Amino acid sequence: MFSCLKQGSKVFVKHLNIKHCTVNRELLIELKQMKDLAHENLIRFVGICVDDQHISILTEYCEKGNLRVIFLFFKSCKNHK
């Protein structure tokens, strides 16, 4: 997992532990729906990258970390009160 720049925007790249993926019409429709989905409480799906060695998904980069990190932070703050 790492972040990179895609057309000037910082994105999160997650390498999937999948060596083979069959791309069919149903999968393409679902990926388009994910890309079109927009809500302030959801991380935006940017796209998918498929090459000979890896399959990766690209999502919006969250500066403050994922939900697990945020929950652990608030839990530790609550325990210190």
C-alpha positions as CSV (number, residue, x, y, z in Angstrom):
1,M,0.0,0.0,0.0
2,F,1.3,3.4,-0.9
3,S,0.2,6.8,-2.2
4,C,1.1,8.4,-5.5
5,L,0.1,11.3,-7.7
6,K,-2.5,10.8,-10.5
7,Q,-3.0,13.8,-12.7
8,G,-1.9,16.1,-9.8
9,S,-4.1,14.5,-7.1
10,K,-2.8,12.3,-4.4
11,V,-4.3,8.8,-4.5
12,F,-4.0,5.6,-2.4
13,V,-2.8,2.5,-4.2
14,K,-3.7,-0.9,-2.8
15,H,-2.1,-3.9,-4.4
16,L,-4.5,-6.9,-4.4
17,N,-3.3,-10.4,-3.8
18,I,-4.8,-11.6,-7.1
19,K,-2.8,-12.9,-10.0
20,H,-5.7,-13.3,-12.5
21,C,-8.8,-11.3,-13.1
22,T,-11.4,-11.9,-15.8
23,V,-12.8,-8.6,-17.1
24,N,-16.3,-9.0,-18.4
25,R,-19.2,-6.6,-19.0
26,E,-20.7,-7.1,-15.5
27,L,-17.3,-6.2,-13.9
28,L,-16.9,-3.1,-16.1
29,I,-20.5,-1.9,-15.2
30,E,-19.8,-2.4,-11.5
31,L,-16.5,-0.5,-11.7
32,K,-18.2,2.4,-13.5
33,Q,-20.8,2.5,-10.8
34,M,-18.1,2.7,-8.1
35,K,-16.4,5.5,-10.0
36,D,-19.6,7.4,-10.4
37,L,-20.6,7.0,-6.7
38,A,-20.0,10.2,-4.7
39,H,-20.8,10.9,-1.1
40,E,-19.1,13.0,1.5
41,N,-18.8,10.0,3.9
42,L,-17.3,7.6,1.3
43,I,-13.7,7.4,-0.1
44,R,-13.9,8.1,-3.8
45,F,-12.9,5.2,-6.1
46,V,-10.5,6.4,-8.7
47,G,-9.8,3.3,-10.8
48,I,-8.1,0.0,-11.2
49,C,-4.7,-0.8,-12.6
50,V,-4.1,-4.2,-14.2
51,D,-0.7,-5.2,-15.5
52,D,1.2,-8.5,-16.0
53,Q,2.3,-8.9,-12.4
54,H,-0.3,-7.0,-10.2
55,I,-3.8,-5.8,-9.9
56,S,-4.2,-2.6,-7.9
57,I,-7.1,-0.3,-6.9
58,L,-6.8,3.4,-6.7
59,T,-8.8,5.4,-4.2
60,E,-8.9,8.9,-2.8
61,Y,-6.1,9.5,-0.4
62,C,-7.1,10.3,3.2
63,E,-4.6,12.6,4.9
64,K,-5.7,11.6,8.4
65,G,-5.5,7.8,7.8
66,N,-8.2,5.1,7.6
67,L,-11.1,4.7,10.0
68,R,-9.2,2.2,12.1
69,V,-6.5,4.7,12.8
70,I,-9.1,7.4,13.6
71,F,-11.1,5.2,15.9
72,L,-8.0,4.1,17.8
73,F,-7.0,7.8,18.2
74,F,-10.4,8.8,19.6
75,K,-10.5,5.7,21.8
76,S,-7.1,6.7,23.3
77,C,-8.2,10.3,23.8
78,K,-11.4,9.0,25.6
79,N,-9.3,6.7,27.9
80,H,-7.1,9.7,28.9
81,K,-10.0,11.8,30.3
